[in-house]
Amino acid sequence: MTKTSGLNFGGMQNAIYNAGLNGVLPEFPVDFATLETRAHDGLGPMLTNYVAGGCGDEHTQDSNSSAFHHWGMVPRMMVDCTERDLSIELFGHTYPTPLFMAPIGLNGEASQDRHGDMAAARASAQTGVPFCASTLANDPLEDVKQACGDTPAFFQLYTPKHKGLAESLITRAEAAGYSALVVTLDTWVTGWRPRDLNASNFPQLRGKVLQNYFTDPVFRSLLEKPPEEDPKAAIFTWAATFGQVLTWKDMEWFKSITKMPIVLKGICHPEDARRAVDSGADAVYCSNHGGRQANGGISTIDMLEDVVKASGDTPVLFDSGVRSGSDAVKALALGATAVGVGRPYTYGLALGGAEGAAFVLNSILAEADLLMAVNGYPTLDAVREAGAQRV
C-alpha cells in the first residue's frame, strides 16, 4: 500500500453541505447519540441487549466513553495544516488511517440480511480501514477475508480448549491471508451481563455466529452428525470447547504454529504489557472489552498512557469507548498506534449494511481530520508530540 498523505477526509462535510443545497440530507447520522438511538430501533430489543449491554450496572462501560471528556488537547496556531497525514505503519503495511474495526462477536446478526461480517468486510474495502474479524461470525473467515478486498485484515481468536481446533482456526486464518492474529485474553468465561440474563438470551446457544466452528474440519470431526443434521449437538459441543484459560507459557505455543504477528488483546496493566513484549508479542492491545466482561474497572483511556510506556517500541492498539474522531485523536495523542472503533460501525451495519458502516467510519475520520487541521497538527507525529492532558 502506498503513502497516503494529503487525503482530505474532512472534505466529507463539504459534500454533505453541498448536497443539502439540493435538498439532500445525509442518509445516516453523523453523531453517535442519534446513530445509537436509530440503530437500537433497527436491531430490536434482543440484539440491542447484546450489542449495547455491558457487565454489571455498566459503570465501566459508561466510564470508557465518558472518560475521554477529562482528556484535552492544546491547539497550536500558525501551522500549515493544508494537508494532513493520518497514515500509520503496522505489521509491514501502510494504512491510510489510524483506525481499525474492532472485533464484534455479533456483527453477523447486526445487518438486515444476517451477513453482517461480510458487510463489515465490504465497508473495510470501501474505506481502507482494516477489519478485525471475530471468531464468532455468521460467515466463514475465508469468505470474510475475501470481501475485504485489498485492505489487510486481522483475525481475532477466542482460543478453544481443544488445541487441534485452535490450531485449525489459526491455520485457516493464515492461509486466508489475514495480516495478524489477535488473541483475546479476557473471555475464557463470560462476564455477568444483566441485560442478556434478564432476557435469558445468549445468542451463541441459539446457534448464532458459529459458522467458523461449523465449517471447521477439526470441529466437525468432534461431532457424530454434521451441524446441519444435529445443530443442537453442535451448539453444545461448541459450548464445551469454548474458553481456554491462557497463561504466559502459551505464547511459545502460539508462536510455534503461526508466522502471523501475534497481538495480545485485553492488556491494561503496565506489568502485563512488559510481559507481553518479553514473551514475543508483536503488538499489545489495550482494551477492557468495552466494559462487557468486567465491571468496576478503570476506563481504558485512563490506562493507555502507562501501557504505552511499558510497551516500549512495540505497537499498542487501543479500543473501548471510542465514539468520535476527537476520541480517536486523544487516544493517538496518548500513544496508541492504532485505534479500534466498535459499536459505532456495528450500529452503521444495523442501519445500512456496508454503506452504513462505511459512512460511520468516514464520519469519524472526517472529525479526526478536521480536529487536526483546526488544532495545528498536520501529522500523527505532531498529535503525539502535543500529547493530551487531564482536564
MONOR-V677391 format. One record per backbone hydrogen bond with DSSP energy under -0.5 kcal/mol. NH is the residue of the N-H (numbers start at 1). CO is the residue of the C=O. Records with the same first field share a line. If there is no record, write none. Layout:
BEGIN
NH = CO + CO
END
This chain:
BEGIN
6 = 84
7 = 4
9 = 7
11 = 8
12 = 9
13 = 10
15 = 11
16 = 12
17 = 13
18 = 14
19 = 15
20 = 16
21 = 17 + 18
22 = 19
23 = 20
24 = 19
25 = 23
35 = 31
36 = 32
37 = 33
38 = 34
39 = 35
40 = 36
41 = 37
42 = 38
43 = 39
44 = 40
48 = 44
49 = 45
50 = 46
51 = 47
52 = 48
53 = 48 + 49
55 = 291
56 = 192
58 = 55
62 = 58
63 = 59
64 = 60
65 = 61
66 = 62
67 = 63
68 = 65
69 = 66
70 = 67
71 = 68
72 = 389
75 = 73
76 = 375
81 = 79
85 = 378
86 = 84
88 = 95
90 = 93
93 = 90
95 = 88 + 93
100 = 339
101 = 130
102 = 100 + 341
107 = 104
109 = 106
110 = 106 + 107
111 = 107
114 = 111
116 = 108
119 = 115
120 = 116
121 = 117
122 = 118
123 = 119
124 = 120
125 = 121
126 = 122
127 = 123
128 = 124
130 = 99 + 128
131 = 152
132 = 101
133 = 131 + 154
137 = 135 + 209
143 = 140
144 = 140
145 = 141
146 = 142
147 = 143
148 = 144 + 145
149 = 146
151 = 148
152 = 150
154 = 131
155 = 180
156 = 133 + 154
157 = 182
158 = 156
159 = 157
161 = 241
163 = 161
166 = 162
167 = 163
168 = 164
169 = 165
170 = 166
171 = 167
172 = 168
173 = 169
174 = 170
175 = 171
176 = 172
177 = 173 + 174
178 = 173
179 = 153
180 = 153
181 = 261
182 = 155 + 180
183 = 181 + 263
184 = 157 + 182
185 = 265
193 = 191
194 = 192
197 = 193
198 = 194
199 = 195
200 = 197
201 = 196
202 = 200
205 = 202
206 = 202 + 203
207 = 204
208 = 203
210 = 207
211 = 137
213 = 210
214 = 210
215 = 211
216 = 213
220 = 216
221 = 217
222 = 218 + 219
223 = 220
229 = 226
230 = 226
234 = 230
235 = 231
236 = 232
237 = 233
238 = 234
239 = 235
240 = 236
241 = 237 + 238
242 = 238
244 = 159
250 = 247
251 = 248
252 = 249
253 = 249
254 = 250
255 = 251
256 = 252
257 = 253 + 254
258 = 254
261 = 179
263 = 181 + 261
264 = 283
265 = 183 + 263
266 = 285
267 = 264 + 285
268 = 266
273 = 269
274 = 270
275 = 271
276 = 272
277 = 273
278 = 274
279 = 275
280 = 277
281 = 276
282 = 262
283 = 262
284 = 315
285 = 264
286 = 284 + 317
287 = 285
291 = 288
292 = 289
293 = 288
302 = 299
303 = 299 + 300
304 = 300
305 = 301
307 = 303
308 = 304
309 = 305
310 = 306
311 = 307
312 = 308 + 309
314 = 311
315 = 282
317 = 284 + 315
318 = 338
319 = 286
328 = 324
329 = 325
330 = 326
331 = 327
332 = 328
333 = 329
334 = 330
335 = 332
336 = 331
337 = 316
338 = 316
339 = 98
340 = 318
341 = 100
345 = 342
346 = 342
347 = 343
348 = 344
349 = 345
350 = 346
351 = 347
352 = 348
353 = 349
355 = 352
356 = 352
357 = 353
358 = 354
359 = 355
360 = 356
361 = 357
362 = 358
363 = 359
364 = 360
365 = 361
366 = 362
367 = 363
368 = 364
369 = 365
370 = 366
371 = 367
372 = 368
373 = 369
374 = 370
375 = 371
376 = 372 + 373
377 = 372
378 = 376
380 = 85
383 = 379
384 = 380
385 = 381
386 = 382
387 = 383
389 = 72
391 = 70
END
